[in-house]
Amino acid sequence: MTHPAWLASGLEHIWLPYAQMKTAPRPTAVERTDGSRIRLADGRELIDGVGSWWTSVHGYNHPKLLAAARAQLEPMPHVMLGGLVHEQACRLAARLAALTPGDLSRVFLSESGSVAVEVAMKIAVQYWRNAHGARRTKFVSFKGGYHGDTFATMSVCDPEEGMHALFAGALAEQHVIDLPSTPEDEAQLDALLARHGDIAAIIVEPLIQGAGGMRMHDAGVLQALRRLADRHDALLIFDEIFTGFGRTGALFAADRAGVAPDIMTLGKALTGGVTPLAATLASERVYSAFHDEDPGKALMHGPTYTGHAVGCAVANASLDLFDEEPRLEQALRLERQFEAALAPLRDTPGVRDARWLGAVAAVEMDRDFSIDAARAWFIDQGVFVRPLGRVIYLTPAFTIAEADLDRLIGAVVDCVSWLNSAPR
Ligand SMILES: *Cc1c(COP(=O)(O)O)cnc(C)c1O
């Protein structure tokens, strides 16, 4: 197999995410992407089952998204939003306010999901300061949850599974508890909220906890959180960075669940995977605590690239695609195909659980296996699939061709047999 020259020289210097650079297998060099295909530098082509961390919902290189980026580059790649503003950011804010549930009507733009969650947490804390002169600085979050890699967001991730145990002493202590799926859990959370008057907000990934292993819960859990937040006057934050933009088969998981939050974060598929961009939305009630004669009540946050013009132009084009093409029906078509193909795995030895929702499918094995070996095995089958712990999952583009999806699902089913037969 031939490797391009830039790979060997670059690997001496690049530091890759969540990778033991000394022992990890050499990363696979990519030359081009197109639709649901990844073309490798050695000429092979893979069917993509992941969508680049769940971003490329329209497939790679969608011509409308590329055209929107090109059209924005020429007149103005970007201009700072400090004292200035531009059309694409204004149009995007108005559209997101209209599309999202409830009265989420104020949109703060940033450049990564972690920052969007940081902003949500700052908004929650400052809300209590501004509106009530109260020091409410703590958060309730859930085991299995993932909200980002920065310090505040790490504090609300699952402390064991969240890949952040190393930083334990450096993180703020939060209440990280089980999702309330039974009346007893709900009573416990009720008591916790009653006991601690300093809780600013509850933060949750609605319907699917993504990075924690594609763990799914039903709408009843979110209805319980809404009830408890209202009873104790805490804010409810939905982190829809993974679930937003059709992933669950509705535009937002909040829509599918019929529950509206006070603050919502968006990222990942916001630009269909073309440029980095994220957003934090606040309800009228939350925003009204900042809208004041007092300059000290302004939101104290401002990333250099907030409202990046090319990013906003691409996000607007991505929203157009949701209008013009049947994305949500496509996501639900994936859900039906996943159900038909994966339901039988529930009775297969070695499989703890098989589950699906919208354009997400997950097969959880009952013991550990080598993720590197599995990834290499998938590449030999001509597909790109990257398990999370014991969970083999698919999050393809909603536009994936039927035959490609069949091959992805077939590879997952075959992988289960392969893992069952492999020596451990
Ligand atoms: C990916 C993710 C984040 C972090 O987003 P980054 O863009 O990686 O900073 C936060 N919350 C959820 C639910 C995510 O899936």
The ligand as an SDF file (V2000), in Angstrom:
LIG
                    3D

 15 15  0  0  0  0  0  0  0  0999 V2000
  -20.1400   16.9040   19.8500 C   0  0  0  0  0  0  0  0  0  0  0  0
  -20.9540   17.3620   20.9880 C   0  0  0  0  0  0  0  0  0  0  0  0
  -20.5760   18.4670   21.7630 C   0  0  0  0  0  0  0  0  0  0  0  0
  -19.2770   19.2030   21.5440 C   0  0  0  0  0  0  0  0  0  0  0  0
  -19.2100   19.7990   20.2830 O   0  0  0  0  0  0  0  0  0  0  0  0
  -17.7610   20.1830   19.6730 P   0  0  0  0  0  0  0  0  0  0  0  0
  -18.1110   20.8640   18.3950 O   0  0  0  0  0  0  0  0  0  0  0  0
  -17.0380   18.9050   19.4920 O   0  0  0  0  0  0  0  0  0  0  0  0
  -17.1090   21.0920   20.6510 O   0  0  0  0  0  0  0  0  0  0  0  0
  -21.4240   18.8760   22.7770 C   0  0  0  0  0  0  0  0  0  0  0  0
  -22.5740   18.2400   23.0140 N   0  0  0  0  0  0  0  0  0  0  0  0
  -22.9730   17.1760   22.2920 C   0  0  0  0  0  0  0  0  0  0  0  0
  -24.2860   16.5230   22.5990 C   0  0  0  0  0  0  0  0  0  0  0  0
  -22.1740   16.6880   21.2650 C   0  0  0  0  0  0  0  0  0  0  0  0
  -22.5610   15.6120   20.5660 O   0  0  0  0  0  0  0  0  0  0  0  0
  1  2  1  0
  2  3  1  0
  2 14  2  0
  3  4  1  0
  3 10  2  0
  4  5  1  0
  5  6  1  0
  6  7  2  0
  6  8  1  0
  6  9  1  0
 10 11  1  0
 11 12  2  0
 12 13  1  0
 12 14  1  0
 14 15  1  0
M  END
$$$$
